[in-house]
């Protein structure tokens, strides 16, 4: 079987690839199985994300929708960005323009852990990040990716536990 055991919960490569689109991250996370508990999974995420090369980060970015996009085929991303959609039209327009400026400036997708952030807060963070160096921005992107991965891993473990997996947590 091509799955890893997490405290009795099986995580396969496909499930891990839905958390993070970097093949390297998936391979590292899968190789670390079995994990004793949720904390071990999250620690492994911290380590695997810290090891990502720039090319691996680019791969990971392919698994994320553009902030403020009206529609995309990423259910996790839609849920994570739900509070951004509540911004007023002016803020959303400024956010879309800021994201475009960011992508022109840095040459890659603007990634931020949007869960629980409103459009205004996200816009302020975007504007701050536009003033950083390219090297600092890659590190910030890595930190944001790690946060997003942790949220997605939590959701994955909850789903597995709800489906009757033996190693879930409440």
C-alpha positions as CSV (number, residue, x, y, z in Angstrom):
1,X,0.0,0.0,0.0
2,X,1.3,3.5,-0.8
3,X,0.2,5.3,2.3
4,X,1.8,6.4,5.5
5,X,0.4,5.7,8.9
6,X,-0.3,8.7,11.2
7,X,-1.3,7.3,14.6
8,X,-3.5,4.8,12.8
9,X,-4.6,7.3,10.2
10,X,-3.4,6.5,6.6
11,X,-2.2,9.5,4.6
12,X,-1.4,8.7,1.0
13,X,0.6,10.7,-1.5
14,X,-2.5,12.0,-3.2
15,X,-3.9,13.4,0.1
16,X,-0.5,15.0,0.9
17,X,-0.4,16.5,-2.7
18,X,-3.7,18.2,-1.9
19,X,-2.0,19.9,1.0
20,X,1.0,21.1,-0.9
21,X,1.8,20.9,-4.6
22,X,5.5,20.5,-4.2
23,X,6.5,17.0,-5.1
24,X,9.6,17.3,-2.8
25,X,7.4,18.3,0.2
26,X,5.1,15.4,-0.5
27,X,8.0,13.0,-0.7
28,X,9.5,14.2,2.5
29,X,6.2,14.1,4.4
30,X,5.4,10.7,3.1
31,X,8.9,9.4,3.9
32,X,8.5,10.5,7.6
33,X,5.5,8.2,8.1
34,X,4.4,6.9,10.5
35,X,3.8,10.0,12.7
36,X,2.9,9.5,16.3
37,X,0.4,12.3,16.5
38,X,-0.8,15.6,15.1
39,X,2.2,17.5,16.7
40,X,4.6,15.2,14.9
41,X,2.8,15.8,11.6
42,X,3.0,19.6,12.1
43,X,6.7,19.5,13.1
44,X,7.4,17.4,10.0
45,X,5.6,20.1,7.9
46,X,7.8,22.8,9.5
47,X,10.9,20.9,8.6
48,X,9.8,19.8,5.1
49,X,8.8,23.4,4.2
50,X,12.1,24.8,5.6
51,X,14.0,22.4,3.3
52,X,12.2,23.6,0.1
53,X,14.5,25.0,-2.6
54,X,13.3,28.0,-4.6
55,X,12.2,25.6,-7.4
56,X,10.2,23.6,-4.8
57,X,8.6,26.8,-3.6
58,X,7.6,27.6,-7.2
59,X,6.1,24.1,-7.5
60,X,4.1,24.7,-4.2
61,X,2.8,28.0,-5.5
62,X,1.1,26.1,-8.4
63,X,-1.3,24.6,-5.9
64,X,-2.7,28.0,-4.8
65,X,-5.2,30.4,-6.3
66,X,-4.4,34.0,-6.8
67,X,-5.6,36.1,-3.8
68,X,-8.8,37.8,-4.6
69,X,-9.6,35.6,-7.6
70,X,-13.4,35.4,-8.0
71,X,-13.5,31.7,-8.9
72,X,-11.0,28.8,-9.0
73,X,-11.0,25.1,-8.8
74,X,-9.4,25.0,-5.3
75,X,-12.0,24.2,-2.6
76,X,-9.4,24.6,0.2
77,X,-8.3,28.0,-1.3
78,X,-11.9,29.2,-1.5
79,X,-12.5,28.4,2.1
80,X,-9.2,29.9,3.2
81,X,-10.0,33.1,1.3
82,X,-13.7,33.4,2.3
83,X,-13.2,36.4,4.5
84,X,-11.4,38.3,1.7
85,X,-14.5,38.1,-0.4
86,X,-16.3,40.1,2.2
87,X,-14.3,43.2,1.3
88,X,-15.9,46.1,-0.4
89,X,-15.5,46.6,-4.1
90,X,-12.9,49.4,-3.7
91,X,-10.8,47.2,-1.4
92,X,-11.1,44.2,-3.6
93,X,-10.1,46.2,-6.7
94,X,-7.1,47.6,-4.8
95,X,-6.2,44.1,-3.7
96,X,-6.4,42.7,-7.3
97,X,-4.2,45.6,-8.6
98,X,-1.8,45.1,-5.7
99,X,-1.5,41.4,-6.5
100,X,-0.8,42.1,-10.1
101,X,1.9,44.6,-9.1
102,X,3.4,42.1,-6.7
103,X,3.5,39.4,-9.5
104,X,5.2,41.9,-11.9
105,X,7.7,42.9,-9.2
106,X,8.6,39.5,-7.7
107,X,7.8,37.3,-10.7
108,X,5.6,34.8,-8.7
109,X,2.3,34.4,-7.1
110,X,1.5,36.4,-3.9
111,X,1.0,33.9,-1.2
112,X,-0.5,34.7,2.2
113,X,-2.3,32.6,4.8
114,X,-5.7,34.3,4.2
115,X,-7.7,32.2,6.7
116,X,-9.4,34.6,9.0
117,X,-7.9,37.7,7.3
118,X,-10.2,40.3,5.8
119,X,-9.5,42.0,2.5
120,X,-8.2,45.2,4.2
121,X,-5.8,43.3,6.4
122,X,-4.6,41.3,3.4
123,X,-4.2,44.5,1.3
124,X,-2.0,46.1,4.1
125,X,0.1,43.0,4.3
126,X,0.5,43.0,0.5
127,X,1.6,46.6,0.5
128,X,4.2,46.0,3.2
129,X,5.6,43.0,1.4
130,X,5.9,44.9,-1.8
131,X,8.7,47.0,0.0
132,X,10.8,43.9,0.9
133,X,13.8,42.5,-1.0
134,X,13.3,39.5,-3.2
135,X,15.3,37.2,-0.8
136,X,13.1,38.3,2.2
137,X,10.0,37.8,0.1
138,X,10.9,34.2,-0.7
139,X,11.4,33.6,3.0
140,X,8.0,35.2,3.8
141,X,6.4,33.1,1.1
142,X,7.9,30.0,2.7
143,X,6.5,31.0,6.1
144,X,3.1,31.7,4.7
145,X,3.2,28.3,2.9
146,X,4.1,26.6,6.1
147,X,1.1,28.2,7.8
148,X,-1.3,27.2,5.0
149,X,0.1,23.6,4.9
150,X,-0.5,23.4,8.7
151,X,-4.1,24.4,8.3
152,X,-4.6,22.0,5.4
153,X,-2.9,19.2,7.4
154,X,-5.3,19.9,10.3
155,X,-8.3,19.7,8.0
156,X,-7.0,16.5,6.5
157,X,-6.5,14.8,9.9
158,X,-10.0,15.9,11.0
159,X,-11.5,14.5,7.8
160,X,-9.7,11.2,8.2
161,X,-10.8,11.0,11.9
162,X,-14.4,11.8,10.9
163,X,-14.3,9.0,8.3
164,X,-13.4,6.5,11.0
165,X,-9.6,6.7,10.9
166,X,-8.0,5.4,14.1
167,X,-5.4,8.1,14.7
168,X,-7.5,11.2,14.5
169,X,-7.9,13.8,17.2
170,X,-10.8,15.8,18.4
